[in-house]
Amino acid sequence: MTKPFPLLLLAVALLAACSSAPKAPTPEQLAQIEAANLRTDDDMSLVLNKLASLNPQPIETLDVATARVQPTLADAAKAVLADQGTSGDIAGVQAYDRTVPGAAGQIPATVYTPDGGGAKPVILYFHGGGWVLADRKVYDSSARALAKVADAVVVSIDYRRAPEDRFPAAADDGVAVYRWLTHYARAVGGDPMHLALAGESAGGNLALATAIAAHEQGLAAPKHVLAIYPVTQTGSDTESYTKYANAKPLNAAMMPWFFNQLLSDPAQKQDPRLDVLHANLQGLPPVTLINAEVDPLRDDGALMETALKAAGVNVERRVYSGVTHEFFGLGNLVQKSAQAQAYAGERLTADLHR
């Protein structure tokens, strides 16, 4: 018969083992973990360090007017190219400015045309900036690159921004311009039978929202949708929002600031023209999702990929490690950007040129 004393000792030992919680990491250890999470490739770090040297102020602490004059990653890229004594120009693409009809009147646009004759496919491109910041000029390098890699005319628009024009003004402009292109693409040297949508960040959201609206309104369907690190939902309960909360140039705290400028009513966060993740996605054309690893919006792409697959949509997604939000337009400086541009070109070309 087993003596009770050893059993008592065993029970005490088990209780002690169960009650000893692991030690919380020290502040130094937490800093090391965050530094490891935010580590980027050397060429990406070069641009980020240049941006830091331009002394941008935290967007989430600023009023809109001050936020709009802060240095951007595009400014940092230009400074790096100047340091290197190069221009970074993309050969073989011509550009000119014009206006196109938005939902409430004419809006500015830049048309990028690759060399070579004949009517070409047309890509309607939406810049990023959280529906509040930036414009088509800030995202010039992305639009030029898409024209080159997809051998397509790119129409990059300055949709109306918040807070001067709140939601759904930008979404309405996107649909209006797309509707115009379905009839008048030849006015920009394009083929109205071969259209695509593309955008970055908030612009990626607008590209998806425009595709959804085109399907719902019975417009000619785009051949492809390219959404680059898009905002696809209005929540923040994802791993990437936590893991990359302090990433640059987009941190997690900026997203509520953007939504506060964009929306006139918090209930609009559930509007499927904004919360595209929960919209009716059935019937959409093929979609390409591109994400950066070091980005609070990384998992927005993962969630969208899952939802599109569940809706029966042909979708591909690639995540590029070692780079951040806004990396796509850095093809002359960052290797992963050049790879992402080439991938986007392959996916667009497969559907636009057939």
URCOR-V927426 format. One record per pair of residues at least 24 apart in sequence whose C-alpha atoms are under 6 Angstrom apart, sorted by the first residue. I is the first residue (numbers start at 0). J is the second residue. D is the distance in Angstrom with one decimal. If there is no record, write none. Layout:
{{I J D} {I J D}}
//
This chain:
{{39 321 4.1} {39 322 5.6} {40 321 4.8} {42 333 5.3} {43 333 5.9} {46 75 5.9} {46 76 5.9} {49 75 5.4} {50 75 4.8} {59 253 5.1} {59 256 5.6} {67 132 5.5} {87 331 5.9} {100 176 5.9} {101 172 4.6} {101 175 5.2} {101 176 5.6} {102 171 5.7} {102 172 4.8} {102 175 5.3} {107 157 5.5} {108 155 5.4} {108 156 4.3} {109 154 5.8} {109 155 5.3} {110 153 5.7} {110 154 4.6} {111 152 5.6} {111 153 5.0} {112 152 4.8} {113 146 5.9} {113 147 5.9} {118 188 5.5} {118 189 4.8} {118 190 5.5} {119 151 5.4} {119 189 4.7} {119 190 5.6} {120 151 4.9} {120 189 5.5} {120 190 5.3} {120 193 4.9} {120 194 5.8} {121 151 5.5} {121 152 4.7} {121 153 5.7} {121 189 5.6} {121 194 4.9} {122 153 4.7} {122 194 5.8} {122 195 4.6} {122 196 5.4} {123 153 6.0} {123 154 5.0} {123 196 4.9} {124 154 5.9} {124 155 4.7} {124 197 4.8} {124 198 5.3} {125 198 4.4} {125 202 4.4} {126 198 5.8} {126 199 5.8} {126 202 5.0} {127 199 5.1} {127 200 5.0} {127 201 5.0} {127 202 4.8} {129 201 5.1} {129 257 5.6} {130 160 5.4} {131 160 5.1} {131 161 5.0} {140 328 5.3} {141 328 4.4} {148 344 4.6} {149 344 4.6} {149 348 5.3} {161 260 5.9} {161 261 5.1} {162 260 5.0} {162 261 5.7} {165 261 5.1} {165 262 5.9} {166 261 5.7} {166 262 5.6} {174 209 5.4} {193 351 5.6} {194 221 5.0} {194 222 5.8} {195 221 4.8} {195 222 5.4} {195 223 4.9} {195 224 5.9} {196 224 4.8} {197 224 5.8} {197 225 4.5} {197 226 5.8} {198 226 5.5} {199 227 4.6} {199 229 6.0} {200 228 5.1} {200 229 4.2} {200 230 5.7} {201 230 5.7} {203 227 5.6} {203 229 4.3} {204 229 5.2} {204 230 5.3} {204 231 6.0} {208 272 5.5} {222 284 6.0} {222 350 5.8} {223 284 5.6} {223 285 5.2} {223 286 5.9} {224 286 4.7} {225 286 5.9} {225 287 4.8} {226 288 5.1} {227 288 5.8} {227 289 4.7} {228 289 5.7} {228 290 4.6} {231 274 5.9} {231 275 5.4} {231 276 5.3} {231 299 5.6} {232 274 4.5} {232 276 5.7} {233 268 6.0} {239 295 4.8} {239 297 6.0} {239 298 5.8} {240 295 4.2} {243 294 5.8} {243 295 5.2} {251 295 6.0} {276 303 5.8} {280 310 5.9} {281 310 5.0} {285 313 4.7} {285 314 5.7} {286 314 4.7} {287 314 5.7} {287 315 5.1} {287 316 5.8} {288 316 4.5} {289 316 5.7} {289 317 5.2} {290 318 4.6} {291 318 5.5} {291 319 5.0} {291 322 5.6} {291 323 5.2} {291 324 5.9} {292 319 5.7} {292 320 4.9} {293 322 5.9} {293 323 4.8} {294 323 5.5} {294 324 5.4}}
//
